[in-house]
Amino acid sequence: MAKPTSFKVFELKNRWASWSPNNKLNFHWKCVMAPVLVLDYIITHEMVHLKYPNHSAEFWNELGKKMPNFREHENWLKTNGVKMSL
């Protein structure tokens, strides 16, 4: 698996995080307000992109191996993410 070339935290318009083809990982600053397990999901999701740069079946399979309950954390973000603000 490739290694990230950088990590940045800043205001992303409509994403919690992103991966770029040059292995840069970006995270929305609001991620720090999420529960630790949800934050772990966001980071793990982006790290899996270092191996699978898409949302293919292989990507979801790998994410499921690393975090079997990832759907629970996705659902938490869908339900509660909009409430995370200062």
Jmol script that loads the backbone (N, CA, C; Angstrom):
load data "model"
ATOM      1  N   MET A   1       0.843  -1.176   0.000  1.00  0.00           N
ATOM      2  CA  MET A   1       0.000   0.000   0.000  1.00  0.00           C
ATOM      3  C   MET A   1       0.890   1.241   0.000  1.00  0.00           C
ATOM      4  N   ALA A   2       0.480   2.226  -0.762  1.00  0.00           N
ATOM      5  CA  ALA A   2       1.227   3.488  -0.813  1.00  0.00           C
ATOM      6  C   ALA A   2       1.137   4.216   0.523  1.00  0.00           C
ATOM      7  N   LYS A   3       2.017   5.158   0.712  1.00  0.00           N
ATOM      8  CA  LYS A   3       1.997   5.980   1.925  1.00  0.00           C
ATOM      9  C   LYS A   3       1.492   7.372   1.567  1.00  0.00           C
ATOM     10  N   PRO A   4       0.791   8.001   2.492  1.00  0.00           N
ATOM     11  CA  PRO A   4       0.334   9.366   2.218  1.00  0.00           C
ATOM     12  C   PRO A   4       1.523  10.311   2.067  1.00  0.00           C
ATOM     13  N   THR A   5       1.390  11.263   1.158  1.00  0.00           N
ATOM     14  CA  THR A   5       2.450  12.252   0.973  1.00  0.00           C
ATOM     15  C   THR A   5       2.212  13.487   1.825  1.00  0.00           C
ATOM     16  N   SER A   6       0.952  13.706   2.212  1.00  0.00           N
ATOM     17  CA  SER A   6       0.656  14.824   3.113  1.00  0.00           C
ATOM     18  C   SER A   6      -0.714  14.632   3.739  1.00  0.00           C
ATOM     19  N   PHE A   7      -0.914  15.301   4.853  1.00  0.00           N
ATOM     20  CA  PHE A   7      -2.199  15.366   5.544  1.00  0.00           C
ATOM     21  C   PHE A   7      -2.513  16.843   5.733  1.00  0.00           C
ATOM     22  N   LYS A   8      -3.738  17.228   5.416  1.00  0.00           N
ATOM     23  CA  LYS A   8      -4.137  18.616   5.647  1.00  0.00           C
ATOM     24  C   LYS A   8      -5.528  18.618   6.278  1.00  0.00           C
ATOM     25  N   VAL A   9      -5.741  19.585   7.130  1.00  0.00           N
ATOM     26  CA  VAL A   9      -7.040  19.783   7.762  1.00  0.00           C
ATOM     27  C   VAL A   9      -7.467  21.209   7.437  1.00  0.00           C
ATOM     28  N   PHE A  10      -8.637  21.344   6.811  1.00  0.00           N
ATOM     29  CA  PHE A  10      -9.145  22.663   6.468  1.00  0.00           C
ATOM     30  C   PHE A  10     -10.622  22.539   6.124  1.00  0.00           C
ATOM     31  N   GLU A  11     -11.222  23.590   5.677  1.00  0.00           N
ATOM     32  CA  GLU A  11     -12.640  23.620   5.316  1.00  0.00           C
ATOM     33  C   GLU A  11     -12.813  22.961   3.945  1.00  0.00           C
ATOM     34  N   LEU A  12     -13.459  21.817   3.932  1.00  0.00           N
ATOM     35  CA  LEU A  12     -13.844  21.183   2.674  1.00  0.00           C
ATOM     36  C   LEU A  12     -15.319  21.510   2.467  1.00  0.00           C
ATOM     37  N   LYS A  13     -15.698  21.863   1.283  1.00  0.00           N
ATOM     38  CA  LYS A  13     -17.061  22.350   1.060  1.00  0.00           C
ATOM     39  C   LYS A  13     -18.140  21.329   1.397  1.00  0.00           C
ATOM     40  N   ASN A  14     -18.086  20.162   0.829  1.00  0.00           N
ATOM     41  CA  ASN A  14     -19.161  19.191   1.060  1.00  0.00           C
ATOM     42  C   ASN A  14     -18.643  17.765   1.201  1.00  0.00           C
ATOM     43  N   ARG A  15     -17.508  17.625   1.819  1.00  0.00           N
ATOM     44  CA  ARG A  15     -16.920  16.301   2.065  1.00  0.00           C
ATOM     45  C   ARG A  15     -16.321  16.284   3.462  1.00  0.00           C
ATOM     46  N   TRP A  16     -16.263  15.097   4.017  1.00  0.00           N
ATOM     47  CA  TRP A  16     -15.576  14.943   5.299  1.00  0.00           C
ATOM     48  C   TRP A  16     -14.079  14.793   5.080  1.00  0.00           C
ATOM     49  N   ALA A  17     -13.728  14.206   3.965  1.00  0.00           N
ATOM     50  CA  ALA A  17     -12.311  13.987   3.673  1.00  0.00           C
ATOM     51  C   ALA A  17     -12.166  13.705   2.186  1.00  0.00           C
ATOM     52  N   SER A  18     -10.936  13.751   1.722  1.00  0.00           N
ATOM     53  CA  SER A  18     -10.677  13.421   0.327  1.00  0.00           C
ATOM     54  C   SER A  18      -9.271  12.857   0.174  1.00  0.00           C
ATOM     55  N   TRP A  19      -9.126  12.107  -0.884  1.00  0.00           N
ATOM     56  CA  TRP A  19      -7.845  11.524  -1.278  1.00  0.00           C
ATOM     57  C   TRP A  19      -7.549  12.049  -2.666  1.00  0.00           C
ATOM     58  N   SER A  20      -6.296  12.345  -2.953  1.00  0.00           N
ATOM     59  CA  SER A  20      -5.927  12.764  -4.306  1.00  0.00           C
ATOM     60  C   SER A  20      -4.959  11.740  -4.903  1.00  0.00           C
ATOM     61  N   PRO A  21      -4.903  11.644  -6.222  1.00  0.00           N
ATOM     62  CA  PRO A  21      -4.035  10.657  -6.867  1.00  0.00           C
ATOM     63  C   PRO A  21      -2.558  10.748  -6.485  1.00  0.00           C
ATOM     64  N   ASN A  22      -2.126  11.892  -5.984  1.00  0.00           N
ATOM     65  CA  ASN A  22      -0.732  11.989  -5.534  1.00  0.00           C
ATOM     66  C   ASN A  22      -0.626  11.657  -4.033  1.00  0.00           C
ATOM     67  N   ASN A  23      -1.642  10.946  -3.531  1.00  0.00           N
ATOM     68  CA  ASN A  23      -1.685  10.415  -2.157  1.00  0.00           C
ATOM     69  C   ASN A  23      -1.702  11.480  -1.067  1.00  0.00           C
ATOM     70  N   LYS A  24      -2.301  12.612  -1.380  1.00  0.00           N
ATOM     71  CA  LYS A  24      -2.531  13.630  -0.361  1.00  0.00           C
ATOM     72  C   LYS A  24      -3.883  13.346   0.288  1.00  0.00           C
ATOM     73  N   LEU A  25      -3.926  13.392   1.611  1.00  0.00           N
ATOM     74  CA  LEU A  25      -5.162  13.173   2.346  1.00  0.00           C
ATOM     75  C   LEU A  25      -5.597  14.489   2.974  1.00  0.00           C
ATOM     76  N   ASN A  26      -6.851  14.848   2.736  1.00  0.00           N
ATOM     77  CA  ASN A  26      -7.402  16.091   3.251  1.00  0.00           C
ATOM     78  C   ASN A  26      -8.606  15.767   4.132  1.00  0.00           C
ATOM     79  N   PHE A  27      -8.730  16.491   5.230  1.00  0.00           N
ATOM     80  CA  PHE A  27      -9.814  16.256   6.170  1.00  0.00           C
ATOM     81  C   PHE A  27     -10.482  17.580   6.523  1.00  0.00           C
ATOM     82  N   HIS A  28     -11.806  17.551   6.592  1.00  0.00           N
ATOM     83  CA  HIS A  28     -12.561  18.720   7.015  1.00  0.00           C
ATOM     84  C   HIS A  28     -12.284  18.949   8.486  1.00  0.00           C
ATOM     85  N   TRP A  29     -12.115  20.193   8.894  1.00  0.00           N
ATOM     86  CA  TRP A  29     -11.800  20.494  10.290  1.00  0.00           C
ATOM     87  C   TRP A  29     -12.898  20.020  11.232  1.00  0.00           C
ATOM     88  N   LYS A  30     -14.132  19.895  10.756  1.00  0.00           N
ATOM     89  CA  LYS A  30     -15.232  19.456  11.616  1.00  0.00           C
ATOM     90  C   LYS A  30     -15.113  17.984  12.020  1.00  0.00           C
ATOM     91  N   CYS A  31     -14.266  17.236  11.355  1.00  0.00           N
ATOM     92  CA  CYS A  31     -14.070  15.826  11.724  1.00  0.00           C
ATOM     93  C   CYS A  31     -13.661  15.687  13.184  1.00  0.00           C
ATOM     94  N   VAL A  32     -12.967  16.675  13.713  1.00  0.00           N
ATOM     95  CA  VAL A  32     -12.506  16.578  15.100  1.00  0.00           C
ATOM     96  C   VAL A  32     -13.664  16.593  16.092  1.00  0.00           C
ATOM     97  N   MET A  33     -14.849  16.991  15.647  1.00  0.00           N
ATOM     98  CA  MET A  33     -16.010  17.010  16.531  1.00  0.00           C
ATOM     99  C   MET A  33     -16.773  15.686  16.513  1.00  0.00           C
ATOM    100  N   ALA A  34     -16.406  14.794  15.634  1.00  0.00           N
ATOM    101  CA  ALA A  34     -17.077  13.500  15.535  1.00  0.00           C
ATOM    102  C   ALA A  34     -16.597  12.584  16.661  1.00  0.00           C
ATOM    103  N   PRO A  35     -17.425  11.608  17.029  1.00  0.00           N
ATOM    104  CA  PRO A  35     -16.944  10.606  17.993  1.00  0.00           C
ATOM    105  C   PRO A  35     -15.690   9.924  17.455  1.00  0.00           C
ATOM    106  N   VAL A  36     -14.850   9.464  18.351  1.00  0.00           N
ATOM    107  CA  VAL A  36     -13.563   8.879  17.964  1.00  0.00           C
ATOM    108  C   VAL A  36     -13.744   7.739  16.960  1.00  0.00           C
ATOM    109  N   LEU A  37     -14.716   6.873  17.152  1.00  0.00           N
ATOM    110  CA  LEU A  37     -14.903   5.753  16.217  1.00  0.00           C
ATOM    111  C   LEU A  37     -15.325   6.234  14.831  1.00  0.00           C
ATOM    112  N   VAL A  38     -16.082   7.303  14.766  1.00  0.00           N
ATOM    113  CA  VAL A  38     -16.472   7.873  13.471  1.00  0.00           C
ATOM    114  C   VAL A  38     -15.256   8.511  12.806  1.00  0.00           C
ATOM    115  N   LEU A  39     -14.456   9.220  13.580  1.00  0.00           N
ATOM    116  CA  LEU A  39     -13.217   9.782  13.044  1.00  0.00           C
ATOM    117  C   LEU A  39     -12.303   8.676  12.538  1.00  0.00           C
ATOM    118  N   ASP A  40     -12.222   7.593  13.276  1.00  0.00           N
ATOM    119  CA  ASP A  40     -11.427   6.437  12.846  1.00  0.00           C
ATOM    120  C   ASP A  40     -11.939   5.909  11.508  1.00  0.00           C
ATOM    121  N   TYR A  41     -13.261   5.874  11.337  1.00  0.00           N
ATOM    122  CA  TYR A  41     -13.834   5.438  10.059  1.00  0.00           C
ATOM    123  C   TYR A  41     -13.409   6.382   8.931  1.00  0.00           C
ATOM    124  N   ILE A  42     -13.514   7.686   9.145  1.00  0.00           N
ATOM    125  CA  ILE A  42     -13.168   8.663   8.098  1.00  0.00           C
ATOM    126  C   ILE A  42     -11.708   8.484   7.680  1.00  0.00           C
ATOM    127  N   ILE A  43     -10.834   8.351   8.650  1.00  0.00           N
ATOM    128  CA  ILE A  43      -9.407   8.176   8.353  1.00  0.00           C
ATOM    129  C   ILE A  43      -9.166   6.849   7.646  1.00  0.00           C
ATOM    130  N   THR A  44      -9.774   5.782   8.148  1.00  0.00           N
ATOM    131  CA  THR A  44      -9.590   4.453   7.534  1.00  0.00           C
ATOM    132  C   THR A  44     -10.088   4.457   6.098  1.00  0.00           C
ATOM    133  N   HIS A  45     -11.240   5.076   5.857  1.00  0.00           N
ATOM    134  CA  HIS A  45     -11.801   5.171   4.502  1.00  0.00           C
ATOM    135  C   HIS A  45     -10.777   5.808   3.553  1.00  0.00           C
ATOM    136  N   GLU A  46     -10.204   6.922   3.967  1.00  0.00           N
ATOM    137  CA  GLU A  46      -9.234   7.602   3.102  1.00  0.00           C
ATOM    138  C   GLU A  46      -7.946   6.803   2.946  1.00  0.00           C
ATOM    139  N   MET A  47      -7.521   6.125   3.992  1.00  0.00           N
ATOM    140  CA  MET A  47      -6.309   5.308   3.905  1.00  0.00           C
ATOM    141  C   MET A  47      -6.489   4.141   2.932  1.00  0.00           C
ATOM    142  N   VAL A  48      -7.680   3.562   2.882  1.00  0.00           N
ATOM    143  CA  VAL A  48      -7.929   2.459   1.940  1.00  0.00           C
ATOM    144  C   VAL A  48      -7.805   2.959   0.502  1.00  0.00           C
ATOM    145  N   HIS A  49      -8.084   4.241   0.278  1.00  0.00           N
ATOM    146  CA  HIS A  49      -7.898   4.802  -1.075  1.00  0.00           C
ATOM    147  C   HIS A  49      -6.437   4.754  -1.513  1.00  0.00           C
ATOM    148  N   LEU A  50      -5.516   4.634  -0.592  1.00  0.00           N
ATOM    149  CA  LEU A  50      -4.111   4.515  -0.975  1.00  0.00           C
ATOM    150  C   LEU A  50      -3.846   3.192  -1.697  1.00  0.00           C
ATOM    151  N   LYS A  51      -4.688   2.212  -1.444  1.00  0.00           N
ATOM    152  CA  LYS A  51      -4.565   0.918  -2.119  1.00  0.00           C
ATOM    153  C   LYS A  51      -5.547   0.805  -3.287  1.00  0.00           C
ATOM    154  N   TYR A  52      -6.762   1.301  -3.081  1.00  0.00           N
ATOM    155  CA  TYR A  52      -7.815   1.258  -4.108  1.00  0.00           C
ATOM    156  C   TYR A  52      -8.309   2.684  -4.340  1.00  0.00           C
ATOM    157  N   PRO A  53      -7.882   3.327  -5.416  1.00  0.00           N
ATOM    158  CA  PRO A  53      -8.196   4.744  -5.641  1.00  0.00           C
ATOM    159  C   PRO A  53      -9.600   4.985  -6.214  1.00  0.00           C
ATOM    160  N   ASN A  54     -10.555   4.206  -5.755  1.00  0.00           N
ATOM    161  CA  ASN A  54     -11.921   4.307  -6.264  1.00  0.00           C
ATOM    162  C   ASN A  54     -12.858   3.713  -5.220  1.00  0.00           C
ATOM    163  N   HIS A  55     -14.110   3.600  -5.553  1.00  0.00           N
ATOM    164  CA  HIS A  55     -15.071   2.950  -4.656  1.00  0.00           C
ATOM    165  C   HIS A  55     -15.541   1.637  -5.284  1.00  0.00           C
ATOM    166  N   SER A  56     -14.586   0.854  -5.738  1.00  0.00           N
ATOM    167  CA  SER A  56     -14.875  -0.447  -6.345  1.00  0.00           C
ATOM    168  C   SER A  56     -15.286  -1.458  -5.268  1.00  0.00           C
ATOM    169  N   ALA A  57     -15.725  -2.617  -5.709  1.00  0.00           N
ATOM    170  CA  ALA A  57     -16.051  -3.701  -4.774  1.00  0.00           C
ATOM    171  C   ALA A  57     -14.834  -4.060  -3.930  1.00  0.00           C
ATOM    172  N   GLU A  58     -13.654  -4.020  -4.538  1.00  0.00           N
ATOM    173  CA  GLU A  58     -12.421  -4.326  -3.801  1.00  0.00           C
ATOM    174  C   GLU A  58     -12.183  -3.299  -2.691  1.00  0.00           C
ATOM    175  N   PHE A  59     -12.460  -2.031  -2.986  1.00  0.00           N
ATOM    176  CA  PHE A  59     -12.312  -0.985  -1.980  1.00  0.00           C
ATOM    177  C   PHE A  59     -13.197  -1.283  -0.776  1.00  0.00           C
ATOM    178  N   TRP A  60     -14.502  -1.520  -1.025  1.00  0.00           N
ATOM    179  CA  TRP A  60     -15.448  -1.751   0.073  1.00  0.00           C
ATOM    180  C   TRP A  60     -15.114  -3.030   0.825  1.00  0.00           C
ATOM    181  N   ASN A  61     -14.625  -4.038   0.123  1.00  0.00           N
ATOM    182  CA  ASN A  61     -14.218  -5.280   0.772  1.00  0.00           C
ATOM    183  C   ASN A  61     -13.043  -5.020   1.729  1.00  0.00           C
ATOM    184  N   GLU A  62     -12.068  -4.268   1.268  1.00  0.00           N
ATOM    185  CA  GLU A  62     -10.905  -3.939   2.101  1.00  0.00           C
ATOM    186  C   GLU A  62     -11.317  -3.101   3.313  1.00  0.00           C
ATOM    187  N   LEU A  63     -12.169  -2.127   3.087  1.00  0.00           N
ATOM    188  CA  LEU A  63     -12.651  -1.304   4.196  1.00  0.00           C
ATOM    189  C   LEU A  63     -13.397  -2.172   5.212  1.00  0.00           C
ATOM    190  N   GLY A  64     -14.206  -3.108   4.713  1.00  0.00           N
ATOM    191  CA  GLY A  64     -14.927  -4.023   5.595  1.00  0.00           C
ATOM    192  C   GLY A  64     -14.007  -4.920   6.401  1.00  0.00           C
ATOM    193  N   LYS A  65     -12.881  -5.288   5.831  1.00  0.00           N
ATOM    194  CA  LYS A  65     -11.902  -6.097   6.571  1.00  0.00           C
ATOM    195  C   LYS A  65     -11.279  -5.282   7.704  1.00  0.00           C
ATOM    196  N   LYS A  66     -10.985  -4.033   7.414  1.00  0.00           N
ATOM    197  CA  LYS A  66     -10.324  -3.181   8.404  1.00  0.00           C
ATOM    198  C   LYS A  66     -11.303  -2.657   9.451  1.00  0.00           C
ATOM    199  N   MET A  67     -12.568  -2.487   9.039  1.00  0.00           N
ATOM    200  CA  MET A  67     -13.576  -1.928   9.937  1.00  0.00           C
ATOM    201  C   MET A  67     -14.931  -2.553   9.582  1.00  0.00           C
ATOM    202  N   PRO A  68     -15.211  -3.730  10.142  1.00  0.00           N
ATOM    203  CA  PRO A  68     -16.439  -4.446   9.773  1.00  0.00           C
ATOM    204  C   PRO A  68     -17.736  -3.657   9.971  1.00  0.00           C
ATOM    205  N   ASN A  69     -17.771  -2.745  10.915  1.00  0.00           N
ATOM    206  CA  ASN A  69     -19.002  -1.984  11.177  1.00  0.00           C
ATOM    207  C   ASN A  69     -18.968  -0.580  10.563  1.00  0.00           C
ATOM    208  N   PHE A  70     -18.268  -0.403   9.448  1.00  0.00           N
ATOM    209  CA  PHE A  70     -18.113   0.929   8.869  1.00  0.00           C
ATOM    210  C   PHE A  70     -19.446   1.553   8.467  1.00  0.00           C
ATOM    211  N   ARG A  71     -20.432   0.754   8.096  1.00  0.00           N
ATOM    212  CA  ARG A  71     -21.743   1.299   7.692  1.00  0.00           C
ATOM    213  C   ARG A  71     -22.404   2.040   8.859  1.00  0.00           C
ATOM    214  N   GLU A  72     -22.202   1.540  10.056  1.00  0.00           N
ATOM    215  CA  GLU A  72     -22.743   2.194  11.250  1.00  0.00           C
ATOM    216  C   GLU A  72     -22.189   3.615  11.371  1.00  0.00           C
ATOM    217  N   HIS A  73     -20.908   3.780  11.084  1.00  0.00           N
ATOM    218  CA  HIS A  73     -20.274   5.096  11.187  1.00  0.00           C
ATOM    219  C   HIS A  73     -20.681   6.002  10.025  1.00  0.00           C
ATOM    220  N   GLU A  74     -20.851   5.423   8.837  1.00  0.00           N
ATOM    221  CA  GLU A  74     -21.368   6.193   7.702  1.00  0.00           C
ATOM    222  C   GLU A  74     -22.746   6.744   8.033  1.00  0.00           C
ATOM    223  N   ASN A  75     -23.585   5.877   8.600  1.00  0.00           N
ATOM    224  CA  ASN A  75     -24.942   6.300   8.956  1.00  0.00           C
ATOM    225  C   ASN A  75     -24.934   7.382  10.032  1.00  0.00           C
ATOM    226  N   TRP A  76     -24.007   7.277  10.978  1.00  0.00           N
ATOM    227  CA  TRP A  76     -23.907   8.310  12.006  1.00  0.00           C
ATOM    228  C   TRP A  76     -23.611   9.657  11.353  1.00  0.00           C
ATOM    229  N   LEU A  77     -22.684   9.667  10.410  1.00  0.00           N
ATOM    230  CA  LEU A  77     -22.341  10.912   9.720  1.00  0.00           C
ATOM    231  C   LEU A  77     -23.530  11.469   8.946  1.00  0.00           C
ATOM    232  N   LYS A  78     -24.274  10.597   8.274  1.00  0.00           N
ATOM    233  CA  LYS A  78     -25.440  11.054   7.508  1.00  0.00           C
ATOM    234  C   LYS A  78     -26.491  11.663   8.422  1.00  0.00           C
ATOM    235  N   THR A  79     -26.671  11.063   9.593  1.00  0.00           N
ATOM    236  CA  THR A  79     -27.693  11.517  10.522  1.00  0.00           C
ATOM    237  C   THR A  79     -27.240  12.727  11.344  1.00  0.00           C
ATOM    238  N   ASN A  80     -26.002  12.718  11.804  1.00  0.00           N
ATOM    239  CA  ASN A  80     -25.534  13.704  12.763  1.00  0.00           C
ATOM    240  C   ASN A  80     -24.518  14.715  12.240  1.00  0.00           C
ATOM    241  N   GLY A  81     -23.941  14.446  11.089  1.00  0.00           N
ATOM    242  CA  GLY A  81     -22.874  15.307  10.585  1.00  0.00           C
ATOM    243  C   GLY A  81     -23.276  16.740  10.415  1.00  0.00           C
ATOM    244  N   VAL A  82     -24.492  16.972   9.974  1.00  0.00           N
ATOM    245  CA  VAL A  82     -24.959  18.340   9.758  1.00  0.00           C
ATOM    246  C   VAL A  82     -25.049  19.120  11.069  1.00  0.00           C
ATOM    247  N   LYS A  83     -25.155  18.431  12.174  1.00  0.00           N
ATOM    248  CA  LYS A  83     -25.275  19.078  13.488  1.00  0.00           C
ATOM    249  C   LYS A  83     -23.906  19.485  14.058  1.00  0.00           C
ATOM    250  N   MET A  84     -22.840  19.067  13.437  1.00  0.00           N
ATOM    251  CA  MET A  84     -21.508  19.377  13.959  1.00  0.00           C
ATOM    252  C   MET A  84     -21.086  20.777  13.517  1.00  0.00           C
ATOM    253  N   SER A  85     -21.235  21.715  14.434  1.00  0.00           N
ATOM    254  CA  SER A  85     -20.783  23.071  14.136  1.00  0.00           C
ATOM    255  C   SER A  85     -20.456  23.773  15.450  1.00  0.00           C
ATOM    256  N   LEU A  86     -19.773  24.861  15.341  1.00  0.00           N
ATOM    257  CA  LEU A  86     -19.401  25.642  16.524  1.00  0.00           C
ATOM    258  C   LEU A  86     -20.439  26.703  16.795  1.00  0.00           C
TER     259      LEU A  86
END
end "model"
wireframe off; spacefill off
backbone 0.3
color backbone group
